[in-house]
Amino acid sequence: MLRHTDDSNQLDSKSRRKQQDERRMRFRRAIETYAEQRQLQHELGEFPDLALISPSMDARHRQSAAPVR
């Protein structure tokens, strides 16, 4: 009987560890995304002309691009 409770405690600890890992990965992805956006904003700041390009024109270019394989 004691063995059964040890298994359930271990499963709880495994699931808790998995949830903590998932939470850490979400934070890590958010930090990476934020850093990429800051870098892009910095690069666009060096070229103010690029900020004037309309988003619809950008979307058109993305649609006409060949898929990457």
PQR file of N, CA, C, O and H, with PARSE charges and radii, in Angstrom:
ATOM      1  N   MET A   1       0.820  -1.191   0.000 -0.4000 1.5000
ATOM      2  CA  MET A   1       0.000   0.000   0.000 -0.0000 2.0000
ATOM      3  C   MET A   1       0.866   1.257   0.000  0.5500 1.7000
ATOM      4  O   MET A   1       0.567   2.222  -0.704 -0.5500 1.4000
ATOM      5  N   LEU A   2       1.914   1.244   0.772 -0.4000 1.5000
ATOM      6  CA  LEU A   2       2.807   2.390   0.826 -0.0000 2.0000
ATOM      7  C   LEU A   2       3.442   2.638  -0.544  0.5500 1.7000
ATOM      8  O   LEU A   2       3.647   3.783  -0.949 -0.5500 1.4000
ATOM      9  H   LEU A   2       2.157   0.460   1.343  0.4000 1.0000
ATOM     10  N   ARG A   3       3.746   1.560  -1.242 -0.4000 1.5000
ATOM     11  CA  ARG A   3       4.340   1.674  -2.577 -0.0000 2.0000
ATOM     12  C   ARG A   3       3.421   2.453  -3.516  0.5500 1.7000
ATOM     13  O   ARG A   3       3.888   3.279  -4.299 -0.5500 1.4000
ATOM     14  H   ARG A   3       3.579   0.630  -0.913  0.4000 1.0000
ATOM     15  N   HIS A   4       2.141   2.197  -3.441 -0.4000 1.5000
ATOM     16  CA  HIS A   4       1.172   2.889  -4.296 -0.0000 2.0000
ATOM     17  C   HIS A   4       1.182   4.399  -4.030  0.5500 1.7000
ATOM     18  O   HIS A   4       1.132   5.187  -4.974 -0.5500 1.4000
ATOM     19  H   HIS A   4       1.761   1.525  -2.805  0.4000 1.0000
ATOM     20  N   THR A   5       1.243   4.797  -2.795 -0.4000 1.5000
ATOM     21  CA  THR A   5       1.261   6.233  -2.481 -0.0000 2.0000
ATOM     22  C   THR A   5       2.567   6.862  -2.938  0.5500 1.7000
ATOM     23  O   THR A   5       2.577   8.027  -3.336 -0.5500 1.4000
ATOM     24  H   THR A   5       1.284   4.156  -2.028  0.4000 1.0000
ATOM     25  N   ASP A   6       3.674   6.120  -2.892 -0.4000 1.5000
ATOM     26  CA  ASP A   6       4.939   6.657  -3.381 -0.0000 2.0000
ATOM     27  C   ASP A   6       4.863   6.926  -4.880  0.5500 1.7000
ATOM     28  O   ASP A   6       5.359   7.947  -5.357 -0.5500 1.4000
ATOM     29  H   ASP A   6       3.667   5.174  -2.569  0.4000 1.0000
ATOM     30  N   ASP A   7       4.238   6.003  -5.628 -0.4000 1.5000
ATOM     31  CA  ASP A   7       4.075   6.194  -7.068 -0.0000 2.0000
ATOM     32  C   ASP A   7       3.228   7.424  -7.363  0.5500 1.7000
ATOM     33  O   ASP A   7       3.553   8.211  -8.252 -0.5500 1.4000
ATOM     34  H   ASP A   7       3.835   5.174  -5.241  0.4000 1.0000
ATOM     35  N   SER A   8       2.149   7.586  -6.622 -0.4000 1.5000
ATOM     36  CA  SER A   8       1.284   8.741  -6.880 -0.0000 2.0000
ATOM     37  C   SER A   8       1.991  10.042  -6.530  0.5500 1.7000
ATOM     38  O   SER A   8       1.801  11.049  -7.212 -0.5500 1.4000
ATOM     39  H   SER A   8       1.884   6.947  -5.900  0.4000 1.0000
ATOM     40  N   ASN A   9       2.805  10.037  -5.478 -0.4000 1.5000
ATOM     41  CA  ASN A   9       3.572  11.238  -5.137 -0.0000 2.0000
ATOM     42  C   ASN A   9       4.589  11.551  -6.220  0.5500 1.7000
ATOM     43  O   ASN A   9       4.817  12.713  -6.554 -0.5500 1.4000
ATOM     44  H   ASN A   9       2.959   9.219  -4.924  0.4000 1.0000
ATOM     45  N   GLN A  10       5.199  10.506  -6.766 -0.4000 1.5000
ATOM     46  CA  GLN A  10       6.179  10.718  -7.821 -0.0000 2.0000
ATOM     47  C   GLN A  10       5.499  11.260  -9.079  0.5500 1.7000
ATOM     48  O   GLN A  10       6.042  12.144  -9.741 -0.5500 1.4000
ATOM     49  H   GLN A  10       5.014   9.561  -6.494  0.4000 1.0000
ATOM     50  N   LEU A  11       4.323  10.740  -9.411 -0.4000 1.5000
ATOM     51  CA  LEU A  11       3.591  11.261 -10.559 -0.0000 2.0000
ATOM     52  C   LEU A  11       3.237  12.726 -10.342  0.5500 1.7000
ATOM     53  O   LEU A  11       3.329  13.542 -11.259 -0.5500 1.4000
ATOM     54  H   LEU A  11       3.882  10.022  -8.873  0.4000 1.0000
ATOM     55  N   ASP A  12       2.834  13.047  -9.125 -0.4000 1.5000
ATOM     56  CA  ASP A  12       2.528  14.441  -8.834 -0.0000 2.0000
ATOM     57  C   ASP A  12       3.767  15.308  -8.999  0.5500 1.7000
ATOM     58  O   ASP A  12       3.692  16.413  -9.537 -0.5500 1.4000
ATOM     59  H   ASP A  12       2.759  12.384  -8.380  0.4000 1.0000
ATOM     60  N   SER A  13       4.894  14.814  -8.540 -0.4000 1.5000
ATOM     61  CA  SER A  13       6.122  15.587  -8.663 -0.0000 2.0000
ATOM     62  C   SER A  13       6.537  15.703 -10.133  0.5500 1.7000
ATOM     63  O   SER A  13       7.037  16.744 -10.561 -0.5500 1.4000
ATOM     64  H   SER A  13       4.956  13.917  -8.102  0.4000 1.0000
ATOM     65  N   LYS A  14       6.327  14.630 -10.903 -0.4000 1.5000
ATOM     66  CA  LYS A  14       6.645  14.692 -12.335 -0.0000 2.0000
ATOM     67  C   LYS A  14       5.748  15.693 -13.046  0.5500 1.7000
ATOM     68  O   LYS A  14       6.223  16.490 -13.855 -0.5500 1.4000
ATOM     69  H   LYS A  14       5.920  13.785 -10.556  0.4000 1.0000
ATOM     70  N   SER A  15       4.463  15.656 -12.750 -0.4000 1.5000
ATOM     71  CA  SER A  15       3.553  16.595 -13.410 -0.0000 2.0000
ATOM     72  C   SER A  15       3.840  18.023 -12.966  0.5500 1.7000
ATOM     73  O   SER A  15       3.743  18.957 -13.761 -0.5500 1.4000
ATOM     74  H   SER A  15       4.078  15.009 -12.092  0.4000 1.0000
ATOM     75  N   ARG A  16       4.195  18.191 -11.694 -0.4000 1.5000
ATOM     76  CA  ARG A  16       4.546  19.526 -11.205 -0.0000 2.0000
ATOM     77  C   ARG A  16       5.806  20.036 -11.912  0.5500 1.7000
ATOM     78  O   ARG A  16       5.872  21.199 -12.310 -0.5500 1.4000
ATOM     79  H   ARG A  16       4.274  17.432 -11.048  0.4000 1.0000
ATOM     80  N   ARG A  17       6.795  19.165 -12.064 -0.4000 1.5000
ATOM     81  CA  ARG A  17       8.030  19.537 -12.746 -0.0000 2.0000
ATOM     82  C   ARG A  17       7.750  19.883 -14.212  0.5500 1.7000
ATOM     83  O   ARG A  17       8.316  20.832 -14.755 -0.5500 1.4000
ATOM     84  H   ARG A  17       6.741  18.220 -11.741  0.4000 1.0000
ATOM     85  N   LYS A  18       6.872  19.103 -14.840 -0.4000 1.5000
ATOM     86  CA  LYS A  18       6.515  19.363 -16.234 -0.0000 2.0000
ATOM     87  C   LYS A  18       5.836  20.721 -16.371  0.5500 1.7000
ATOM     88  O   LYS A  18       6.129  21.476 -17.299 -0.5500 1.4000
ATOM     89  H   LYS A  18       6.412  18.332 -14.399  0.4000 1.0000
ATOM     90  N   GLN A  19       4.932  21.030 -15.448 -0.4000 1.5000
ATOM     91  CA  GLN A  19       4.259  22.333 -15.486 -0.0000 2.0000
ATOM     92  C   GLN A  19       5.255  23.468 -15.280  0.5500 1.7000
ATOM     93  O   GLN A  19       5.155  24.510 -15.929 -0.5500 1.4000
ATOM     94  H   GLN A  19       4.694  20.417 -14.695  0.4000 1.0000
ATOM     95  N   GLN A  20       6.211  23.272 -14.384 -0.4000 1.5000
ATOM     96  CA  GLN A  20       7.228  24.297 -14.160 -0.0000 2.0000
ATOM     97  C   GLN A  20       8.082  24.483 -15.409  0.5500 1.7000
ATOM     98  O   GLN A  20       8.412  25.612 -15.774 -0.5500 1.4000
ATOM     99  H   GLN A  20       6.292  22.426 -13.857  0.4000 1.0000
ATOM    100  N   ASP A  21       8.442  23.381 -16.064 -0.4000 1.5000
ATOM    101  CA  ASP A  21       9.228  23.468 -17.297 -0.0000 2.0000
ATOM    102  C   ASP A  21       8.456  24.200 -18.390  0.5500 1.7000
ATOM    103  O   ASP A  21       9.014  25.038 -19.098 -0.5500 1.4000
ATOM    104  H   ASP A  21       8.174  22.465 -15.767  0.4000 1.0000
ATOM    105  N   GLU A  22       7.167  23.877 -18.524 -0.4000 1.5000
ATOM    106  CA  GLU A  22       6.341  24.549 -19.531 -0.0000 2.0000
ATOM    107  C   GLU A  22       6.252  26.047 -19.245  0.5500 1.7000
ATOM    108  O   GLU A  22       6.317  26.871 -20.157 -0.5500 1.4000
ATOM    109  H   GLU A  22       6.714  23.195 -17.949  0.4000 1.0000
ATOM    110  N   ARG A  23       6.102  26.381 -17.973 -0.4000 1.5000
ATOM    111  CA  ARG A  23       6.024  27.795 -17.586 -0.0000 2.0000
ATOM    112  C   ARG A  23       7.337  28.506 -17.906  0.5500 1.7000
ATOM    113  O   ARG A  23       7.327  29.621 -18.429 -0.5500 1.4000
ATOM    114  H   ARG A  23       6.049  25.712 -17.232  0.4000 1.0000
ATOM    115  N   ARG A  24       8.468  27.866 -17.595 -0.4000 1.5000
ATOM    116  CA  ARG A  24       9.779  28.453 -17.909 -0.0000 2.0000
ATOM    117  C   ARG A  24       9.937  28.657 -19.410  0.5500 1.7000
ATOM    118  O   ARG A  24      10.461  29.680 -19.851 -0.5500 1.4000
ATOM    119  H   ARG A  24       8.476  26.961 -17.171  0.4000 1.0000
ATOM    120  N   MET A  25       9.480  27.673 -20.198 -0.4000 1.5000
ATOM    121  CA  MET A  25       9.599  27.795 -21.653 -0.0000 2.0000
ATOM    122  C   MET A  25       8.735  28.937 -22.182  0.5500 1.7000
ATOM    123  O   MET A  25       9.144  29.642 -23.105 -0.5500 1.4000
ATOM    124  H   MET A  25       9.055  26.842 -19.840  0.4000 1.0000
ATOM    125  N   ARG A  26       7.547  29.127 -21.609 -0.4000 1.5000
ATOM    126  CA  ARG A  26       6.706  30.251 -22.031 -0.0000 2.0000
ATOM    127  C   ARG A  26       7.403  31.572 -21.738  0.5500 1.7000
ATOM    128  O   ARG A  26       7.404  32.476 -22.574 -0.5500 1.4000
ATOM    129  H   ARG A  26       7.215  28.554 -20.860  0.4000 1.0000
ATOM    130  N   PHE A  27       7.994  31.687 -20.556 -0.4000 1.5000
ATOM    131  CA  PHE A  27       8.727  32.903 -20.220 -0.0000 2.0000
ATOM    132  C   PHE A  27       9.908  33.094 -21.165  0.5500 1.7000
ATOM    133  O   PHE A  27      10.163  34.201 -21.640 -0.5500 1.4000
ATOM    134  H   PHE A  27       7.994  30.953 -19.877  0.4000 1.0000
ATOM    135  N   ARG A  28      10.621  32.011 -21.432 -0.4000 1.5000
ATOM    136  CA  ARG A  28      11.790  32.107 -22.310 -0.0000 2.0000
ATOM    137  C   ARG A  28      11.388  32.564 -23.711  0.5500 1.7000
ATOM    138  O   ARG A  28      12.039  33.424 -24.304 -0.5500 1.4000
ATOM    139  H   ARG A  28      10.413  31.112 -21.046  0.4000 1.0000
ATOM    140  N   ARG A  29      10.298  31.975 -24.238 -0.4000 1.5000
ATOM    141  CA  ARG A  29       9.823  32.387 -25.563 -0.0000 2.0000
ATOM    142  C   ARG A  29       9.390  33.846 -25.560  0.5500 1.7000
ATOM    143  O   ARG A  29       9.657  34.577 -26.514 -0.5500 1.4000
ATOM    144  H   ARG A  29       9.769  31.277 -23.757  0.4000 1.0000
ATOM    145  N   ALA A  30       8.729  34.269 -24.500 -0.4000 1.5000
ATOM    146  CA  ALA A  30       8.291  35.665 -24.407 -0.0000 2.0000
ATOM    147  C   ALA A  30       9.492  36.602 -24.374  0.5500 1.7000
ATOM    148  O   ALA A  30       9.475  37.652 -25.016 -0.5500 1.4000
ATOM    149  H   ALA A  30       8.512  33.676 -23.725  0.4000 1.0000
ATOM    150  N   ILE A  31      10.522  36.236 -23.639 -0.4000 1.5000
ATOM    151  CA  ILE A  31      11.727  37.065 -23.569 -0.0000 2.0000
ATOM    152  C   ILE A  31      12.412  37.115 -24.924  0.5500 1.7000
ATOM    153  O   ILE A  31      12.849  38.182 -25.355 -0.5500 1.4000
ATOM    154  H   ILE A  31      10.535  35.383 -23.117  0.4000 1.0000
ATOM    155  N   GLU A  32      12.512  35.976 -25.605 -0.4000 1.5000
ATOM    156  CA  GLU A  32      13.139  35.945 -26.926 -0.0000 2.0000
ATOM    157  C   GLU A  32      12.350  36.781 -27.926  0.5500 1.7000
ATOM    158  O   GLU A  32      12.938  37.511 -28.725 -0.5500 1.4000
ATOM    159  H   GLU A  32      12.156  35.109 -25.255  0.4000 1.0000
ATOM    160  N   THR A  33      11.032  36.681 -27.888 -0.4000 1.5000
ATOM    161  CA  THR A  33      10.186  37.469 -28.789 -0.0000 2.0000
ATOM    162  C   THR A  33      10.373  38.951 -28.521  0.5500 1.7000
ATOM    163  O   THR A  33      10.496  39.746 -29.453 -0.5500 1.4000
ATOM    164  H   THR A  33      10.555  36.088 -27.240  0.4000 1.0000
ATOM    165  N   TYR A  34      10.395  39.323 -27.250 -0.4000 1.5000
ATOM    166  CA  TYR A  34      10.587  40.724 -26.876 -0.0000 2.0000
ATOM    167  C   TYR A  34      11.943  41.226 -27.371  0.5500 1.7000
ATOM    168  O   TYR A  34      12.040  42.332 -27.903 -0.5500 1.4000
ATOM    169  H   TYR A  34      10.296  38.677 -26.493  0.4000 1.0000
ATOM    170  N   ALA A  35      12.987  40.417 -27.197 -0.4000 1.5000
ATOM    171  CA  ALA A  35      14.324  40.812 -27.640 -0.0000 2.0000
ATOM    172  C   ALA A  35      14.372  40.964 -29.162  0.5500 1.7000
ATOM    173  O   ALA A  35      14.991  41.897 -29.674 -0.5500 1.4000
ATOM    174  H   ALA A  35      12.908  39.518 -26.764  0.4000 1.0000
ATOM    175  N   GLU A  36      13.719  40.051 -29.882 -0.4000 1.5000
ATOM    176  CA  GLU A  36      13.685  40.149 -31.343 -0.0000 2.0000
ATOM    177  C   GLU A  36      12.947  41.407 -31.792  0.5500 1.7000
ATOM    178  O   GLU A  36      13.378  42.084 -32.726 -0.5500 1.4000
ATOM    179  H   GLU A  36      13.216  39.294 -29.466  0.4000 1.0000
ATOM    180  N   GLN A  37      11.832  41.719 -31.124 -0.4000 1.5000
ATOM    181  CA  GLN A  37      11.077  42.918 -31.481 -0.0000 2.0000
ATOM    182  C   GLN A  37      11.886  44.180 -31.206  0.5500 1.7000
ATOM    183  O   GLN A  37      11.856  45.121 -31.999 -0.5500 1.4000
ATOM    184  H   GLN A  37      11.482  41.169 -30.366  0.4000 1.0000
ATOM    185  N   ARG A  38      12.605  44.205 -30.092 -0.4000 1.5000
ATOM    186  CA  ARG A  38      13.448  45.370 -29.775 -0.0000 2.0000
ATOM    187  C   ARG A  38      14.542  45.535 -30.817  0.5500 1.7000
ATOM    188  O   ARG A  38      14.823  46.648 -31.262 -0.5500 1.4000
ATOM    189  H   ARG A  38      12.629  43.440 -29.448  0.4000 1.0000
ATOM    190  N   GLN A  39      15.162  44.418 -31.207 -0.4000 1.5000
ATOM    191  CA  GLN A  39      16.219  44.471 -32.218 -0.0000 2.0000
ATOM    192  C   GLN A  39      15.661  44.983 -33.544  0.5500 1.7000
ATOM    193  O   GLN A  39      16.291  45.810 -34.204 -0.5500 1.4000
ATOM    194  H   GLN A  39      14.934  43.513 -30.846  0.4000 1.0000
ATOM    195  N   LEU A  40      14.493  44.499 -33.933 -0.4000 1.5000
ATOM    196  CA  LEU A  40      13.869  44.940 -35.171 -0.0000 2.0000
ATOM    197  C   LEU A  40      13.529  46.425 -35.107  0.5500 1.7000
ATOM    198  O   LEU A  40      13.772  47.159 -36.065 -0.5500 1.4000
ATOM    199  H   LEU A  40      13.982  43.827 -33.396  0.4000 1.0000
ATOM    200  N   GLN A  41      12.969  46.871 -33.984 -0.4000 1.5000
ATOM    201  CA  GLN A  41      12.647  48.289 -33.829 -0.0000 2.0000
ATOM    202  C   GLN A  41      13.908  49.142 -33.899  0.5500 1.7000
ATOM    203  O   GLN A  41      13.894  50.234 -34.467 -0.5500 1.4000
ATOM    204  H   GLN A  41      12.772  46.275 -33.206  0.4000 1.0000
ATOM    205  N   HIS A  42      14.994  48.644 -33.322 -0.4000 1.5000
ATOM    206  CA  HIS A  42      16.263  49.370 -33.382 -0.0000 2.0000
ATOM    207  C   HIS A  42      16.751  49.480 -34.825  0.5500 1.7000
ATOM    208  O   HIS A  42      17.191  50.542 -35.266 -0.5500 1.4000
ATOM    209  H   HIS A  42      15.006  47.757 -32.861  0.4000 1.0000
ATOM    210  N   GLU A  43      16.666  48.363 -35.553 -0.4000 1.5000
ATOM    211  CA  GLU A  43      17.100  48.372 -36.947 -0.0000 2.0000
ATOM    212  C   GLU A  43      16.207  49.261 -37.799  0.5500 1.7000
ATOM    213  O   GLU A  43      16.701  49.975 -38.671 -0.5500 1.4000
ATOM    214  H   GLU A  43      16.309  47.500 -35.195  0.4000 1.0000
ATOM    215  N   LEU A  44      14.902  49.230 -37.560 -0.4000 1.5000
ATOM    216  CA  LEU A  44      13.994  50.090 -38.319 -0.0000 2.0000
ATOM    217  C   LEU A  44      14.210  51.556 -37.965  0.5500 1.7000
ATOM    218  O   LEU A  44      13.991  52.436 -38.797 -0.5500 1.4000
ATOM    219  H   LEU A  44      14.501  48.651 -36.851  0.4000 1.0000
ATOM    220  N   GLY A  45      14.636  51.817 -36.748 -0.4000 1.5000
ATOM    221  CA  GLY A  45      14.917  53.187 -36.335 -0.0000 2.0000
ATOM    222  C   GLY A  45      16.068  53.791 -37.117  0.5500 1.7000
ATOM    223  O   GLY A  45      16.135  55.007 -37.295 -0.5500 1.4000
ATOM    224  H   GLY A  45      14.814  51.102 -36.073  0.4000 1.0000
ATOM    225  N   GLU A  46      16.975  52.944 -37.584 -0.4000 1.5000
ATOM    226  CA  GLU A  46      18.098  53.418 -38.386 -0.0000 2.0000
ATOM    227  C   GLU A  46      17.652  53.799 -39.799  0.5500 1.7000
ATOM    228  O   GLU A  46      18.333  54.565 -40.480 -0.5500 1.4000
ATOM    229  H   GLU A  46      16.921  51.956 -37.439  0.4000 1.0000
ATOM    230  N   PHE A  47      16.514  53.268 -40.237 -0.4000 1.5000
ATOM    231  CA  PHE A  47      15.987  53.539 -41.570 -0.0000 2.0000
ATOM    232  C   PHE A  47      14.543  54.020 -41.453  0.5500 1.7000
ATOM    233  O   PHE A  47      13.622  53.222 -41.626 -0.5500 1.4000
ATOM    234  H   PHE A  47      15.960  52.646 -39.684  0.4000 1.0000
ATOM    235  N   PRO A  48      14.323  55.296 -41.165 -0.5600 1.5000
ATOM    236  CA  PRO A  48      12.955  55.784 -40.962  0.2800 2.0000
ATOM    237  C   PRO A  48      12.076  55.636 -42.208  0.5500 1.7000
ATOM    238  O   PRO A  48      10.851  55.616 -42.088 -0.5500 1.4000
ATOM    239  N   ASP A  49      12.675  55.531 -43.400 -0.4000 1.5000
ATOM    240  CA  ASP A  49      11.886  55.366 -44.626 -0.0000 2.0000
ATOM    241  C   ASP A  49      11.092  54.059 -44.586  0.5500 1.7000
ATOM    242  O   ASP A  49       9.985  53.997 -45.122 -0.5500 1.4000
ATOM    243  H   ASP A  49      13.670  55.547 -43.497  0.4000 1.0000
ATOM    244  N   LEU A  50      11.634  53.026 -43.966 -0.4000 1.5000
ATOM    245  CA  LEU A  50      10.954  51.734 -43.923 -0.0000 2.0000
ATOM    246  C   LEU A  50       9.671  51.789 -43.112  0.5500 1.7000
ATOM    247  O   LEU A  50       8.757  51.001 -43.353 -0.5500 1.4000
ATOM    248  H   LEU A  50      12.533  53.075 -43.531  0.4000 1.0000
ATOM    249  N   ALA A  51       9.587  52.694 -42.169 -0.4000 1.5000
ATOM    250  CA  ALA A  51       8.384  52.806 -41.344 -0.0000 2.0000
ATOM    251  C   ALA A  51       7.215  53.349 -42.157  0.5500 1.7000
ATOM    252  O   ALA A  51       6.063  53.182 -41.757 -0.5500 1.4000
ATOM    253  H   ALA A  51      10.329  53.335 -41.974  0.4000 1.0000
ATOM    254  N   LEU A  52       7.486  53.992 -43.285 -0.4000 1.5000
ATOM    255  CA  LEU A  52       6.433  54.578 -44.109 -0.0000 2.0000
ATOM    256  C   LEU A  52       5.790  53.567 -45.048  0.5500 1.7000
ATOM    257  O   LEU A  52       4.728  53.838 -45.609 -0.5500 1.4000
ATOM    258  H   LEU A  52       8.422  54.127 -43.610  0.4000 1.0000
ATOM    259  N   ILE A  53       6.411  52.414 -45.228 -0.4000 1.5000
ATOM    260  CA  ILE A  53       5.854  51.384 -46.112 -0.0000 2.0000
ATOM    261  C   ILE A  53       4.555  50.879 -45.509  0.5500 1.7000
ATOM    262  O   ILE A  53       4.479  50.587 -44.316 -0.5500 1.4000
ATOM    263  H   ILE A  53       7.273  52.194 -44.772  0.4000 1.0000
ATOM    264  N   SER A  54       3.536  50.782 -46.350 -0.4000 1.5000
ATOM    265  CA  SER A  54       2.226  50.369 -45.832 -0.0000 2.0000
ATOM    266  C   SER A  54       2.219  48.876 -45.512  0.5500 1.7000
ATOM    267  O   SER A  54       2.878  48.092 -46.196 -0.5500 1.4000
ATOM    268  H   SER A  54       3.598  51.020 -47.319  0.4000 1.0000
ATOM    269  N   PRO A  55       1.481  48.480 -44.484 -0.5600 1.5000
ATOM    270  CA  PRO A  55       1.388  47.055 -44.137  0.2800 2.0000
ATOM    271  C   PRO A  55       0.769  46.217 -45.250  0.5500 1.7000
ATOM    272  O   PRO A  55       1.110  45.043 -45.391 -0.5500 1.4000
ATOM    273  N   SER A  56      -0.132  46.791 -46.040 -0.4000 1.5000
ATOM    274  CA  SER A  56      -0.749  46.017 -47.118 -0.0000 2.0000
ATOM    275  C   SER A  56       0.275  45.669 -48.188  0.5500 1.7000
ATOM    276  O   SER A  56       0.204  44.595 -48.786 -0.5500 1.4000
ATOM    277  H   SER A  56      -0.409  47.745 -45.925  0.4000 1.0000
ATOM    278  N   MET A  57       1.205  46.545 -48.431 -0.4000 1.5000
ATOM    279  CA  MET A  57       2.242  46.264 -49.415 -0.0000 2.0000
ATOM    280  C   MET A  57       3.138  45.136 -48.902  0.5500 1.7000
ATOM    281  O   MET A  57       3.549  44.264 -49.668 -0.5500 1.4000
ATOM    282  H   MET A  57       1.263  47.417 -47.946  0.4000 1.0000
ATOM    283  N   ASP A  58       3.430  45.159 -47.632 -0.4000 1.5000
ATOM    284  CA  ASP A  58       4.236  44.108 -47.025 -0.0000 2.0000
ATOM    285  C   ASP A  58       3.516  42.761 -47.128  0.5500 1.7000
ATOM    286  O   ASP A  58       4.143  41.746 -47.429 -0.5500 1.4000
ATOM    287  H   ASP A  58       3.097  45.867 -47.009  0.4000 1.0000
ATOM    288  N   ALA A  59       2.217  42.749 -46.883 -0.4000 1.5000
ATOM    289  CA  ALA A  59       1.436  41.514 -46.959 -0.0000 2.0000
ATOM    290  C   ALA A  59       1.420  40.976 -48.387  0.5500 1.7000
ATOM    291  O   ALA A  59       1.484  39.763 -48.589 -0.5500 1.4000
ATOM    292  H   ALA A  59       1.707  43.574 -46.639  0.4000 1.0000
ATOM    293  N   ARG A  60       1.334  41.857 -49.375 -0.4000 1.5000
ATOM    294  CA  ARG A  60       1.335  41.427 -50.772 -0.0000 2.0000
ATOM    295  C   ARG A  60       2.645  40.733 -51.130  0.5500 1.7000
ATOM    296  O   ARG A  60       2.645  39.721 -51.830 -0.5500 1.4000
ATOM    297  H   ARG A  60       1.282  42.842 -49.211  0.4000 1.0000
ATOM    298  N   HIS A  61       3.763  41.279 -50.646 -0.4000 1.5000
ATOM    299  CA  HIS A  61       5.056  40.671 -50.936 -0.0000 2.0000
ATOM    300  C   HIS A  61       5.181  39.306 -50.269  0.5500 1.7000
ATOM    301  O   HIS A  61       5.767  38.389 -50.844 -0.5500 1.4000
ATOM    302  H   HIS A  61       3.763  42.102 -50.077  0.4000 1.0000
ATOM    303  N   ARG A  62       4.644  39.164 -49.075 -0.4000 1.5000
ATOM    304  CA  ARG A  62       4.709  37.875 -48.396 -0.0000 2.0000
ATOM    305  C   ARG A  62       3.884  36.832 -49.128  0.5500 1.7000
ATOM    306  O   ARG A  62       4.273  35.665 -49.178 -0.5500 1.4000
ATOM    307  H   ARG A  62       4.168  39.909 -48.608  0.4000 1.0000
ATOM    308  N   GLN A  63       2.754  37.227 -49.696 -0.4000 1.5000
ATOM    309  CA  GLN A  63       1.900  36.271 -50.389 -0.0000 2.0000
ATOM    310  C   GLN A  63       2.529  35.821 -51.701  0.5500 1.7000
ATOM    311  O   GLN A  63       2.346  34.672 -52.103 -0.5500 1.4000
ATOM    312  H   GLN A  63       2.438  38.175 -49.656  0.4000 1.0000
ATOM    313  N   SER A  64       3.261  36.692 -52.372 -0.4000 1.5000
ATOM    314  CA  SER A  64       3.819  36.341 -53.666 -0.0000 2.0000
ATOM    315  C   SER A  64       5.152  35.610 -53.542  0.5500 1.7000
ATOM    316  O   SER A  64       5.656  35.085 -54.535 -0.5500 1.4000
ATOM    317  H   SER A  64       3.409  37.625 -52.046  0.4000 1.0000
ATOM    318  N   ALA A  65       5.721  35.565 -52.364 -0.4000 1.5000
ATOM    319  CA  ALA A  65       6.999  34.889 -52.190 -0.0000 2.0000
ATOM    320  C   ALA A  65       6.818  33.380 -52.306  0.5500 1.7000
ATOM    321  O   ALA A  65       5.799  32.826 -51.894 -0.5500 1.4000
ATOM    322  H   ALA A  65       5.311  35.991 -51.558  0.4000 1.0000
ATOM    323  N   ALA A  66       7.828  32.730 -52.878 -0.4000 1.5000
ATOM    324  CA  ALA A  66       7.788  31.275 -53.017 -0.0000 2.0000
ATOM    325  C   ALA A  66       7.991  30.629 -51.651  0.5500 1.7000
ATOM    326  O   ALA A  66       8.753  31.145 -50.833 -0.5500 1.4000
ATOM    327  H   ALA A  66       8.656  33.180 -53.213  0.4000 1.0000
ATOM    328  N   PRO A  67       7.327  29.522 -51.396 -0.5600 1.5000
ATOM    329  CA  PRO A  67       7.498  28.848 -50.100  0.2800 2.0000
ATOM    330  C   PRO A  67       8.920  28.320 -49.930  0.5500 1.7000
ATOM    331  O   PRO A  67       9.537  27.852 -50.886 -0.5500 1.4000
ATOM    332  N   VAL A  68       9.420  28.398 -48.732 -0.4000 1.5000
ATOM    333  CA  VAL A  68      10.763  27.915 -48.426 -0.0000 2.0000
ATOM    334  C   VAL A  68      10.701  26.415 -48.212  0.5500 1.7000
ATOM    335  O   VAL A  68       9.816  25.908 -47.523 -0.5500 1.4000
ATOM    336  H   VAL A  68       8.918  28.779 -47.955  0.4000 1.0000
ATOM    337  N   ARG A  69      11.647  25.717 -48.808 -0.4000 1.5000
ATOM    338  CA  ARG A  69      11.670  24.250 -48.664 -0.0000 2.0000
ATOM    339  C   ARG A  69      12.959  23.797 -48.070  0.5500 1.7000
ATOM    340  O   ARG A  69      13.160  22.599 -47.874 -0.5500 1.4000
ATOM    341  H   ARG A  69      12.366  26.129 -49.368  0.4000 1.0000
TER
END
